[in-house]
Amino acid sequence: MKFTSKELTPYLSARHFFGAEQRRHRERAKLSLVQLAEIVNFGKSTLARVEAAELMPPPELPAALDAAFGTEEHFHGLYQLAKREAHPDQYRRFMDFEARAEVIEVFEPQAVPGLLQTRQYARAFVGCLDNLSEEQVEERVNARISRQDRQRSDSPPYRWAIIDEAVLRRQMGSREATYKQLAWLLEQVDTPDSKVQVMPFSSGLHPLMGSALNLLTLPDGSSVAYEEGNDVAHLYEDPEAVKKWRRKYEVLRANSLSLAESAELIRKVMEDHTPCDTPPS
């Protein structure tokens, strides 16, 4: 099958411009992707995805390209811009990464992580956002719940969630919906594929106050980080940036309750959300 280059959009972002410049210099040098791959010691598929802006350039690639094309620090400079920008389709890219991730590590300060939400809880959570119609709420809930399909597959990702104690104590929807959500959370505290820890109020301040964080480990061993605040979110693919977020996550993990202590706190909080017609366990 003949290889057909994708049409590029160089002015959409610095990442797109990096890819377009790689192709421009490659074609000017009359090099195929295979030939360039041999020169810079990167795979053809990696270079093709960089050109199409489907992949953040690996940290070692800019220097290799500058050496190959004799462009001094041209690609080095483009990379410095690309790794700092918010990618225009970052949420879609995050969803793509999550669908492939072998390990998913999450911290949530305000609500149960989407991958652990029951349908009732998700409907209450989505329903309080913006002014959505019933159809829009149902559409978003279905999309959120569908993300959990991999957890029921033959090869589920390994999932580790840390949640703030506030998540347990905030009623979301009815008492029954909150109770059932906590019961499901309790089941997921310590399984072969799922771990849940609670960051207690007693631990005080921590490095992720006010931010939600997702760390995804991909099949090739690389990692990405997705950080969400109240109004902004950012996808980090640069290894050094991801390393900084991972260190913050490890601080949280070390200061959170153990799995057994987390399970005990969830049981205790469930008593406060017990529906009137449900006897306490």
C-alpha positions in Angstrom: 0.0 0.0 0.0 1.3 3.4 -1.0 2.0 5.7 2.0 0.1 9.0 1.7 1.2 11.9 3.9 -1.5 13.6 6.0 -2.4 17.2 5.3 -0.9 19.3 8.0 -2.2 22.4 9.8 1.0 24.1 10.9 -0.6 27.3 12.4 -3.0 25.5 14.7 -0.4 25.2 17.5 3.3 25.0 18.3 3.1 21.2 18.2 1.5 21.4 14.7 4.2 23.8 13.6 6.9 21.5 14.9 5.5 18.7 12.8 5.1 20.8 9.7 8.7 22.0 10.0 10.0 18.5 10.4 8.2 17.5 7.2 9.4 20.7 5.4 13.1 20.0 6.2 12.7 16.3 5.5 11.3 16.9 2.1 13.8 19.6 1.3 16.5 17.1 2.1 14.7 14.6 -0.1 14.5 12.1 2.8 11.7 9.6 3.3 10.4 8.9 6.8 12.3 5.6 6.8 15.5 7.3 5.8 15.1 10.0 8.4 14.2 7.4 11.0 17.6 5.7 10.4 19.4 9.0 10.8 17.8 10.2 14.0 17.3 6.7 15.5 13.6 7.0 15.9 10.9 4.8 14.5 9.1 5.7 11.3 5.7 5.6 13.0 6.9 8.0 15.7 8.2 10.5 13.2 4.9 10.2 11.2 2.8 10.9 14.3 5.0 13.8 15.2 4.6 15.3 11.7 0.8 14.9 12.0 0.9 16.5 15.6 -0.6 13.3 17.0 2.4 12.8 19.3 4.3 15.2 21.5 7.9 15.1 20.1 10.1 12.9 22.4 12.6 15.1 24.3 15.6 13.7 22.4 14.1 14.3 19.0 14.6 18.1 18.6 18.4 17.9 19.0 18.5 14.9 16.7 16.6 16.8 14.0 18.8 19.9 14.4 21.9 17.8 13.9 20.4 16.0 10.9 19.3 19.1 9.2 22.0 21.5 10.4 19.4 23.9 11.8 21.3 24.9 15.0 18.6 25.1 17.7 15.5 25.6 15.4 13.7 22.4 16.6 15.0 22.9 20.1 13.2 26.2 20.3 10.0 24.9 18.8 10.0 22.1 21.3 10.3 24.6 24.2 7.1 26.3 23.0 5.2 23.1 22.2 5.8 21.4 25.6 4.4 24.5 27.4 1.2 25.1 25.4 -2.3 23.8 26.1 -3.0 21.5 23.2 -6.2 22.6 21.4 -7.8 19.1 21.5 -6.3 18.0 24.8 -9.5 16.5 26.4 -10.0 14.3 23.4 -6.3 13.3 23.5 -6.7 12.6 27.2 -9.7 10.3 26.5 -7.6 8.5 23.8 -4.7 8.0 26.3 -7.1 6.8 29.0 -8.6 4.2 26.7 -5.1 2.8 26.1 -3.6 3.2 29.6 -2.4 0.2 31.5 -2.2 2.1 34.8 -4.6 4.9 35.8 -3.9 6.9 38.9 -6.4 9.6 40.0 -6.8 12.2 42.7 -10.2 13.9 43.1 -10.9 16.6 45.6 -14.6 17.2 45.0 -16.4 14.2 43.5 -16.0 10.4 43.1 -13.7 9.8 40.0 -15.7 9.2 36.8 -14.3 5.7 36.5 -15.8 4.8 39.9 -19.2 6.6 39.6 -22.5 4.8 39.7 -25.1 5.9 37.2 -27.3 7.6 39.8 -24.3 9.5 41.2 -23.1 10.5 37.7 -26.6 11.7 36.8 -26.7 13.9 39.9 -23.2 15.2 39.3 -23.7 16.0 35.6 -27.2 17.4 36.3 -25.8 20.2 38.5 -23.4 21.5 35.8 -24.6 24.3 33.6 -28.1 24.4 32.3 -28.4 21.0 30.6 -31.5 19.5 29.2 -32.5 16.0 30.2 -31.3 14.7 26.9 -27.9 16.4 27.3 -27.5 15.0 30.9 -28.3 11.5 29.7 -25.9 11.8 26.8 -23.0 12.9 29.2 -23.9 10.2 31.8 -23.8 7.5 29.1 -20.4 8.7 27.9 -19.1 8.8 31.4 -20.3 5.3 32.3 -19.0 3.9 29.0 -15.5 4.8 30.1 -15.8 2.0 32.7 -16.2 -0.7 30.1 -12.5 -1.6 30.1 -12.6 -2.3 33.8 -15.0 -5.2 33.0 -12.8 -6.6 30.2 -10.4 -9.5 30.2 -7.5 -7.1 30.5 -8.6 -4.2 32.7 -6.2 -1.4 33.5 -4.7 -1.2 37.0 -6.5 1.7 38.7 -5.5 3.6 41.9 -7.7 6.4 43.2 -7.1 8.8 46.0 -10.1 10.9 47.0 -10.4 13.7 49.5 -12.5 13.1 52.6 -14.9 15.8 51.4 -15.9 13.6 48.5 -17.3 11.0 51.0 -19.2 13.5 53.1 -20.8 15.6 50.3 -24.3 14.2 49.4 -24.7 13.9 45.7 -28.3 13.6 44.7 -30.5 11.6 47.1 -29.3 9.9 50.3 -30.0 6.5 48.5 -27.8 7.5 45.5 -25.0 8.6 47.8 -25.2 5.5 49.9 -25.1 3.2 46.9 -22.2 5.1 45.5 -20.2 4.8 48.8 -21.1 1.1 48.9 -19.7 0.6 45.4 -16.6 2.6 46.3 -16.1 0.3 49.3 -16.1 -2.7 47.0 -13.4 -1.2 45.0 -11.0 -0.3 47.8 -8.8 -3.3 47.5 -9.3 -5.6 44.5 -6.6 -7.1 42.2 -7.3 -4.2 39.7 -8.5 -1.4 41.9 -7.2 0.5 45.0 -8.9 3.4 46.8 -7.4 5.6 49.4 -8.9 8.6 51.3 -7.0 11.8 51.9 -8.3 12.7 55.4 -9.0 16.2 56.7 -6.5 15.5 59.5 -3.6 15.4 57.0 -4.0 19.2 56.5 -2.8 21.0 53.4 -1.3 19.1 50.5 0.2 19.9 47.1 -2.9 19.2 45.1 -5.4 21.4 47.0 -8.1 22.4 44.5 -6.8 20.4 41.6 -7.9 17.0 40.2 -5.1 14.9 38.7 -4.9 11.9 36.3 -1.7 10.0 35.7 -1.8 7.5 32.8 0.9 4.9 32.1 0.8 3.8 28.5 1.7 0.4 27.0 5.1 1.7 25.9 6.0 2.7 29.5 5.6 6.5 28.9 3.2 8.6 31.1 1.0 11.6 30.7 -0.6 13.8 33.3 -4.0 15.6 33.1 -4.6 18.3 35.7 -7.9 20.0 36.1 -8.8 23.1 38.1 -12.1 25.0 38.4 -11.9 26.7 35.0 -8.9 25.2 33.2 -7.3 21.9 32.4 -3.9 20.9 31.0 -2.5 17.8 29.4 1.2 17.2 30.1 3.2 14.9 27.9 6.7 16.2 28.5 8.5 13.6 30.7 9.9 16.3 33.0 6.5 17.9 33.6 4.9 14.6 34.2 7.6 13.7 36.7 6.7 16.8 38.8 3.0 15.8 38.9 3.9 12.3 39.9 6.0 13.5 42.8 3.0 15.4 44.1 0.8 12.4 43.7 3.3 10.2 45.6 3.2 12.8 48.5 -0.6 12.4 48.6 -0.4 8.6 48.5 2.1 8.6 51.4 -0.1 10.9 53.5 -3.5 9.2 52.7 -5.1 6.6 54.9 -4.1 3.0 54.3 -6.5 0.8 52.3 -7.9 -0.7 55.5 -8.3 2.7 57.1 -9.9 4.1 54.0 -12.4 1.2 53.9 -13.3 1.8 57.6 -13.9 5.6 57.0 -16.1 4.9 54.0 -18.2 2.5 56.2 -18.5 5.1 58.9 -19.6 7.8 56.5 -22.1 5.5 54.9 -24.0 5.5 58.2 -24.7 9.3 57.7 -26.1 8.6 54.2 -28.2 5.5 55.1 -31.6 5.9 53.4 -34.5 6.0 55.9 -35.8 2.6 54.8 -32.4 0.9 54.8 -31.3 -0.6 58.2 -27.7 0.3 59.1 -25.1 -2.5 58.3 
